[in-house]
């Protein structure tokens, strides 16, 4: 997956930059004039709301490929006053800033998918999934919904974290790698781990990490975790080396999955696999150590049932360390 583009929005001058960036991405990915214009409208409204209502924040932009068609995924994140009533704020004509009050209503109409989480005094997170061609969001039936954000350390052009997933008839596999340090050499290491993951389908999590360990000898090394989920067998198998967190949430609470000490490409004593039960309503979250592990979704009423993209955005917003790359990947089983 490509890293997320982070755009700071703290004053009105930043709104035009966000609009131009999203318009450029849409046009480069082949969107027609109408869809590119609509994407720019969505970006403008999201960024304007951060300034008008959120006391500033940030926009994250992801470029995704879904069933051969491109989609833009946007997060608008702030730690402002939040909303007392989300439904009221979505109605056209409602405004607390003296504007026409059509911002979020317009975003909701234009977006393929749209979700929002807001708490008074704690801020607002908006997640938008915007297809660049008609019906691009209508992907073939999938058993899993997977989304994430991956943001480079401020001042770096390249993110030292990399992640990817694949779904097959047998289930889903996901890998997240965190290259040591940050910058281009960290990115090289994490991308090599993802390259191994992509080249070797139908291997176990421990085999994947063992092969990655060998491939990363030529790099500075990385931490990595990988998970395989078999929904028919209600089983999850995990393997991890280093400090990439894996956590499963469900009715019984949260369970952090074991990872062994070491560094792929440098020092690994043993690569182990750990089996765990998996239920259809479970939520799997992986993140690099650029995210504090002290997050607790119970502090965000209703968030655990929302789209993984929104969950990833909130965790990133509230628990990112400022001096490292930060990646959060969230997976849930589809209800269909």
C-alpha positions as CSV (number, residue, x, y, z in Angstrom):
1,X,0.0,0.0,0.0
2,X,1.2,3.5,-0.7
3,X,1.9,5.8,2.2
4,X,-0.7,8.4,3.1
5,X,-0.1,12.0,2.1
6,X,-0.5,14.2,5.2
7,X,-1.5,17.8,4.7
8,X,-1.7,20.1,7.7
9,X,-4.7,22.5,7.8
10,X,-4.4,25.3,10.3
11,X,-5.6,28.3,8.4
12,X,-7.5,29.2,5.3
13,X,-4.5,29.3,3.1
14,X,-4.0,25.6,3.5
15,X,-7.5,24.8,2.0
16,X,-6.4,25.7,-1.5
17,X,-3.3,23.5,-1.2
18,X,-5.5,20.5,-0.2
19,X,-7.9,21.2,-3.1
20,X,-5.1,21.3,-5.6
21,X,-3.4,18.2,-4.3
22,X,-6.6,16.1,-4.4
23,X,-7.4,17.5,-7.9
24,X,-4.0,16.6,-9.1
25,X,-4.3,13.0,-7.7
26,X,-7.7,12.5,-9.3
27,X,-6.6,13.7,-12.7
28,X,-3.4,11.7,-12.6
29,X,-5.3,8.6,-11.8
30,X,-7.6,9.0,-14.8
31,X,-10.7,10.7,-13.3
32,X,-12.9,12.6,-15.8
33,X,-13.5,16.3,-15.4
34,X,-16.7,15.8,-13.4
35,X,-15.4,13.3,-10.9
36,X,-12.1,15.2,-10.4
37,X,-14.1,18.3,-9.7
38,X,-16.3,16.5,-7.2
39,X,-13.2,15.1,-5.5
40,X,-11.9,18.7,-5.2
41,X,-15.2,19.9,-3.7
42,X,-15.1,17.1,-1.1
43,X,-11.5,18.0,-0.2
44,X,-12.3,21.7,0.0
45,X,-15.3,21.2,2.3
46,X,-13.3,18.8,4.6
47,X,-10.4,21.2,4.8
48,X,-12.6,24.2,5.3
49,X,-14.4,22.5,8.2
50,X,-11.1,21.9,9.9
51,X,-10.5,25.6,9.9
52,X,-14.0,26.8,10.7
53,X,-15.1,24.2,13.2
54,X,-12.1,22.1,14.3
55,X,-9.6,24.7,15.3
56,X,-7.2,23.2,12.7
57,X,-6.2,19.7,11.9
58,X,-4.9,17.5,9.1
59,X,-6.1,15.8,5.9
60,X,-4.7,12.3,5.0
61,X,-5.0,11.3,1.4
62,X,-4.7,7.7,0.2
63,X,-4.7,6.5,-3.4
64,X,-6.2,3.0,-3.6
65,X,-6.8,0.5,-6.4
66,X,-10.0,-1.4,-6.0
67,X,-10.8,-4.1,-8.6
68,X,-8.8,-2.3,-11.3
69,X,-10.3,1.2,-10.6
70,X,-8.8,4.0,-8.5
71,X,-10.3,5.4,-5.4
72,X,-9.3,8.3,-3.2
73,X,-9.6,7.8,0.5
74,X,-9.5,10.9,2.7
75,X,-9.4,11.5,6.5
76,X,-10.1,14.8,8.0
77,X,-8.9,14.8,11.6
78,X,-9.1,17.4,14.3
79,X,-9.0,17.7,18.1
80,X,-11.4,20.6,18.3
81,X,-14.6,21.1,20.2
82,X,-16.4,18.2,18.5
83,X,-20.1,17.9,17.7
84,X,-23.0,17.7,20.1
85,X,-25.2,16.3,17.3
86,X,-23.6,14.7,14.2
87,X,-27.0,14.4,12.5
88,X,-27.7,18.1,12.9
89,X,-24.3,19.0,11.4
90,X,-25.1,16.8,8.3
91,X,-28.2,18.7,7.5
92,X,-27.9,21.4,4.8
93,X,-28.4,24.8,6.2
94,X,-27.0,24.0,9.6
95,X,-23.9,26.1,10.5
96,X,-22.1,27.2,13.7
97,X,-19.7,29.5,11.8
98,X,-22.0,31.8,9.8
99,X,-21.5,29.9,6.5
100,X,-24.2,28.4,4.2
101,X,-24.0,25.2,6.2
102,X,-23.7,22.8,3.2
103,X,-20.2,21.4,3.9
104,X,-20.6,17.9,5.4
105,X,-24.0,17.5,3.6
106,X,-22.2,18.0,0.3
107,X,-19.4,15.6,1.3
108,X,-22.0,12.9,2.2
109,X,-23.8,13.2,-1.1
110,X,-20.7,13.2,-3.3
111,X,-18.7,10.5,-1.5
112,X,-19.1,6.8,-2.3
113,X,-18.8,6.0,1.4
114,X,-18.7,8.5,4.3
115,X,-18.4,8.0,8.1
116,X,-17.9,10.4,11.0
117,X,-17.1,10.1,14.6
118,X,-17.2,13.1,17.0
119,X,-17.2,13.6,20.7
120,X,-17.8,17.0,22.4
121,X,-14.5,18.3,23.7
122,X,-12.4,15.6,21.9
123,X,-12.6,16.4,18.2
124,X,-14.0,15.0,15.0
125,X,-12.8,12.4,12.5
126,X,-14.3,12.1,9.0
127,X,-13.5,9.2,6.6
128,X,-14.4,9.4,2.9
129,X,-14.1,6.7,0.2
130,X,-14.4,8.5,-3.2
131,X,-14.5,6.4,-6.4
132,X,-12.9,8.1,-9.4
133,X,-15.1,6.3,-11.9
134,X,-18.8,5.3,-11.7
135,X,-19.4,2.1,-9.7
136,X,-15.7,1.7,-8.8
137,X,-16.7,1.2,-5.2
138,X,-18.8,-1.8,-6.1
139,X,-16.0,-4.3,-5.7
140,X,-16.5,-8.1,-6.0
141,X,-17.9,-9.6,-2.9
142,X,-15.2,-9.7,-0.2
143,X,-15.1,-11.5,3.1
144,X,-13.0,-8.8,4.8
145,X,-12.8,-5.0,5.0
146,X,-9.3,-3.7,5.4
147,X,-8.1,-0.1,5.7
148,X,-5.2,1.8,7.1
149,X,-3.1,5.0,7.3
150,X,0.6,5.1,7.0
151,X,2.3,8.5,7.6
152,X,5.9,9.5,7.4
153,X,7.7,11.3,10.1
154,X,7.3,15.1,9.6
155,X,10.1,16.3,7.4
156,X,10.7,13.0,5.6
157,X,9.6,12.3,2.0
158,X,9.5,8.5,2.5
159,X,7.7,6.5,5.2
160,X,9.7,3.8,6.9
161,X,6.6,1.6,7.5
162,X,5.0,-0.6,4.8
163,X,2.0,-2.9,4.8
164,X,-0.1,-5.0,2.4
165,X,-2.9,-7.6,2.5
166,X,-4.3,-10.2,0.2
167,X,-7.6,-12.0,0.3
168,X,-8.2,-15.5,-1.2
169,X,-10.8,-18.2,-1.1
170,X,-9.0,-19.4,2.1
171,X,-9.2,-16.2,4.0
172,X,-7.0,-13.1,4.5
173,X,-3.3,-12.5,5.1
174,X,-1.8,-9.1,6.2
175,X,1.7,-7.9,6.9
176,X,3.0,-4.7,8.5
177,X,6.7,-3.9,8.5
178,X,8.5,-1.1,10.3
179,X,12.0,-0.4,9.0
180,X,14.6,0.6,11.7
181,X,14.7,4.3,12.1
182,X,13.0,6.4,9.5
183,X,13.7,7.9,6.0
184,X,14.8,6.1,2.8
185,X,16.8,3.3,4.3
186,X,14.0,2.4,6.7
187,X,11.6,2.5,3.7
188,X,13.9,0.2,1.7
189,X,13.8,-2.4,4.5
190,X,10.1,-2.4,5.1
191,X,9.3,-2.5,1.4
192,X,11.6,-5.5,1.0
193,X,9.6,-7.3,3.6
194,X,6.3,-6.5,1.8
195,X,7.9,-7.7,-1.5
196,X,8.6,-11.1,0.1
197,X,5.0,-11.1,1.3
198,X,3.7,-10.4,-2.2
199,X,5.9,-13.0,-3.9
200,X,5.0,-15.9,-1.7
201,X,1.3,-16.6,-1.5
202,X,-0.1,-19.6,0.5
203,X,2.8,-19.8,3.0
204,X,2.3,-19.6,6.7
205,X,3.1,-16.4,8.8
206,X,6.3,-18.0,10.2
207,X,7.5,-19.0,6.8
208,X,6.8,-15.5,5.5
209,X,8.9,-13.9,8.2
210,X,11.7,-16.4,7.9
211,X,12.0,-15.6,4.2
212,X,11.8,-11.9,5.0
213,X,14.6,-12.3,7.5
214,X,16.9,-13.7,4.8
215,X,15.9,-11.1,2.3
216,X,16.6,-8.2,4.7
217,X,20.2,-9.0,5.3
218,X,21.1,-6.4,2.7
219,X,19.1,-3.7,4.5
220,X,19.2,-2.1,7.9
221,X,16.5,-4.5,9.1
222,X,12.9,-4.2,10.2
223,X,10.3,-5.3,12.7
224,X,7.3,-7.0,11.2
225,X,4.1,-8.9,12.1
226,X,1.9,-11.0,9.9
227,X,-1.5,-12.5,10.4
228,X,-3.5,-15.2,8.6
229,X,-7.3,-15.4,9.1
230,X,-9.4,-18.4,8.2
231,X,-13.0,-17.3,8.6
232,X,-14.4,-20.8,7.9
233,X,-12.3,-22.4,10.6
234,X,-12.8,-19.4,12.9
235,X,-9.0,-19.4,13.4
236,X,-6.3,-16.8,13.3
237,X,-2.5,-17.5,13.1
238,X,0.0,-14.8,14.0
239,X,3.7,-14.3,13.9
240,X,5.8,-11.3,14.8
241,X,9.4,-10.2,15.2
242,X,10.0,-6.9,17.0
243,X,7.6,-4.2,18.1
244,X,4.8,-4.2,15.6
245,X,1.6,-4.5,17.7
246,X,-1.2,-7.0,16.9
247,X,-4.4,-6.8,18.8
248,X,-7.8,-8.6,18.4
249,X,-10.9,-7.0,19.8
250,X,-14.2,-8.7,20.4
251,X,-17.0,-9.3,22.9
252,X,-14.5,-10.9,25.3
253,X,-12.4,-7.7,25.3
254,X,-9.0,-7.0,23.7
255,X,-6.1,-9.5,23.4
256,X,-2.6,-8.4,22.3
257,X,-0.9,-11.1,20.3
258,X,2.6,-12.3,21.0
259,X,5.6,-11.2,19.0
260,X,9.2,-12.4,19.6
261,X,12.2,-10.1,20.2
262,X,14.6,-9.5,17.3
263,X,15.1,-7.7,14.0
264,X,14.5,-9.2,10.6
265,X,17.7,-9.1,8.7
266,X,19.9,-8.8,11.8
267,X,19.1,-11.0,14.8
268,X,16.3,-13.5,15.0
269,X,16.5,-16.6,17.3
270,X,13.3,-18.2,16.3
271,X,10.2,-17.4,14.4
272,X,7.1,-18.8,16.1
273,X,3.4,-19.0,15.1
274,X,0.6,-18.6,17.6
275,X,-3.0,-19.7,16.9
276,X,-6.0,-17.8,18.2
277,X,-9.8,-18.0,17.9
278,X,-11.4,-15.7,15.4
279,X,-15.1,-14.7,15.4
280,X,-17.0,-13.0,12.6
281,X,-17.5,-9.8,14.8
282,X,-13.8,-9.6,15.8
283,X,-11.6,-6.6,14.9
284,X,-7.9,-7.0,14.1
285,X,-5.6,-3.9,14.6
286,X,-1.9,-3.8,13.7
287,X,0.3,-0.8,14.2
288,X,3.9,0.2,14.2
289,X,5.6,1.6,17.3
290,X,5.0,5.1,15.9
291,X,1.6,4.6,17.6
292,X,1.3,4.3,21.4
293,X,-0.1,0.9,22.4
294,X,-2.2,2.6,25.2
295,X,-5.2,3.2,23.1
296,X,-8.6,1.9,24.2
297,X,-11.6,1.8,21.8
298,X,-14.0,1.7,24.8
299,X,-13.2,5.4,25.3
300,X,-14.8,6.1,21.9
301,X,-18.5,5.1,22.1
302,X,-19.6,3.2,19.0
303,X,-16.3,3.4,17.1
304,X,-15.6,-0.3,17.3
305,X,-18.6,-1.0,15.0
306,X,-17.6,1.6,12.4
307,X,-15.6,1.2,9.1
308,X,-11.9,0.2,9.7
309,X,-10.8,3.4,7.9
310,X,-12.5,5.5,10.5
311,X,-11.1,3.4,13.3
312,X,-7.6,3.7,11.9
313,X,-7.9,7.5,11.6
314,X,-9.0,8.0,15.1
315,X,-6.3,5.8,16.6
316,X,-3.7,7.6,14.5
317,X,-5.0,11.1,15.5
318,X,-5.0,10.5,19.2
319,X,-2.0,8.1,19.7
320,X,0.7,9.0,17.2
321,X,4.2,9.6,18.4
322,X,5.5,12.8,16.9
323,X,9.1,11.5,16.3
324,X,8.5,8.4,14.2
325,X,6.6,7.1,11.2
326,X,3.1,5.9,12.1
327,X,1.0,3.2,10.6
328,X,-2.3,1.7,11.7
329,X,-4.1,-1.1,9.8
330,X,-7.6,-2.2,10.8
331,X,-9.4,-5.4,9.5
332,X,-12.9,-6.7,10.1
333,X,-14.9,-9.5,8.5
334,X,-17.6,-8.3,6.1
335,X,-21.2,-8.6,7.2
336,X,-22.2,-9.9,3.8
